[in-house]
Amino acid sequence: MTALLLTGWAAPARAAAVSAGQAEAKEVAKSQGNCTPGKVEVMRYSVGREGQTVFKVACTEDKDAFVLVQCRSRACSLLR
């Protein structure tokens, strides 16, 4: 039962962290990647002390163009 309670509480926190990261990822894509951001997908999400999320940000200029942005906490950088 405790495990169910813990996972129930962790899901909203994880969702909030990912959605906050999406806004940061869009900003990095625009400023560092010369990409007008469109759809944002989570490619990888890990939790813990060194938690990070990697986002795939689609560029609206070309339907096949995208950039990858890595966020640790709310510090994001463009992956090369």
Solvent accessible surface area in square Angstrom, and as a share of the most:
residue,aa,sasa,rsa
1,M,177,0.79
2,T,92,0.54
3,A,68,0.53
4,L,135,0.67
5,L,98,0.49
6,L,115,0.57
7,T,87,0.50
8,G,46,0.44
9,W,193,0.68
10,A,46,0.36
11,A,44,0.34
12,P,81,0.51
13,A,65,0.50
14,R,106,0.39
15,A,63,0.49
16,A,61,0.47
17,A,58,0.45
18,V,24,0.14
19,S,64,0.41
20,A,32,0.25
21,G,3,0.03
22,Q,55,0.25
23,A,63,0.49
24,E,50,0.22
25,A,0,0.00
26,K,83,0.35
27,E,102,0.46
28,V,14,0.08
29,A,0,0.00
30,K,127,0.54
31,S,74,0.48
32,Q,95,0.42
33,G,20,0.19
34,N,138,0.71
35,C,3,0.02
36,T,71,0.41
37,P,32,0.20
38,G,25,0.24
39,K,138,0.58
40,V,23,0.14
41,E,71,0.32
42,V,62,0.35
43,M,106,0.47
44,R,131,0.48
45,Y,71,0.27
46,S,45,0.29
47,V,109,0.62
48,G,62,0.59
49,R,238,0.87
50,E,133,0.60
51,G,21,0.21
52,Q,36,0.16
53,T,12,0.07
54,V,7,0.04
55,F,1,0.00
56,K,56,0.24
57,V,0,0.00
58,A,34,0.26
59,C,13,0.08
60,T,88,0.51
61,E,111,0.50
62,D,76,0.40
63,K,185,0.78
64,D,106,0.55
65,A,36,0.28
66,F,99,0.41
67,V,25,0.14
68,L,58,0.29
69,V,0,0.00
70,Q,28,0.12
71,C,4,0.02
72,R,129,0.47
73,S,107,0.69
74,R,149,0.54
75,A,73,0.57
76,C,23,0.14
77,S,56,0.36
78,L,26,0.13
79,L,67,0.33
80,R,243,0.89
